Amino acid sequence: MKNTKTLFAALLLTGLALNGTAFAQDAMTQDALTAGAYCHTKFPAIEARTLTNDQPVVKNAGTGDLVDFYGPCDENPAGADQVQEQRLEAQFRKQIGNE
């Protein structure tokens, strides 16, 4: 019985240590997967009406429309790469909705 309690406590502490970042979710979170290489980032999506503008605007974090991004740690939420990705996503959704 004592071994079972010890094992349970060890598993619980290990699980909390591994998943500690899952409890802290804000509009912009970033977890480094490998130092200086890639990160897991969540940031607000770009407003659809501004995807074709020179100055794209990100949505309010309170909307809950977040981009779950895995890539370079210096990714700009309103940068050219994100504009292109979100345009493609919008086109895909439009095509699926029209079938």
N, C-alpha and C positions, 0 to 999 in steps of 0.2 A: 504494500500500500504506500509506503514511504517513497519507494522508487517511482511509482506512478505519479505521485504528487510532484516529485522533482522533475520528472520528464515533462509533465504538463506545464510546469512553470517555465522550464527551459524553452519549450516550443512556443509558448505565449510570448515570452520576451524576444525570441528570435523573430517571430512574426511581426511584432510591433516595431522592431528595429528595421526590418526590411520594408515595411509598408508605412513608415512614419510620414513620408511625404504625401501619401494619399489622403491624409486627413486635413492637410492645409491646401485648399484649392481656392485661389483667387482668380481675378481676371487675367493676370499675367503671372504664370509660374514657370520656373525654369529649373530643370534638373540636368546636371552635366553627366552624360553617359560615359564619356572618356575625356579626360582633361585636355582642353584646347581643341577638341575635334567636333563632336556632335552633342547636341542637347535635345532634351524633350521640353518643348515650350508650348504653352497655351496662351493665345492672345485673341482679342476680339476680331471678328471678321470685318471686312470692308463693306460699307454700305453699297448695295447693288447699284444705286443711281449714280455713284461716283466712280464706278469701275472704268468708265471711259474717259474720265477727266484727267488732267495733268496732275491734279492734287487730290488723290483718293483720301477718303475720310473713313476712319475705323468707327464701328458701331460703339454705342455705350456698353460698357462691361455688364451692366445690369440686364441687358437683353438675353444673356445666356448663349448667344450665338458665337461660339468660340472655335478657333482653328486649333486642332491638335497637331502640332508640328514636330517632326523629328528631323534635325539637320544642323547646319552650322549655328553656333551659339550667337552669332552677330546678325541673325535674320531680322530684317525690318518688317514689322507687321503691315506697313503701307508701302513697301518697296515694290519694285518692278516684278520680282519673282512671284510675290504673293498676288499682285494684280493679275498676272497671267494665269496662275493656278485657279484663282477664284472666278475668273472669266470662263475658263474651261469648265469648271464645276457648274456654273450657271447655265452654260450651253447644254451640258449633259442633262441637267434637271429639266430644262425646257424641252429637249428632245424626248425624254422619257414621258413627260406629262402630256405630250401631243400625240402619242401613239395610241 
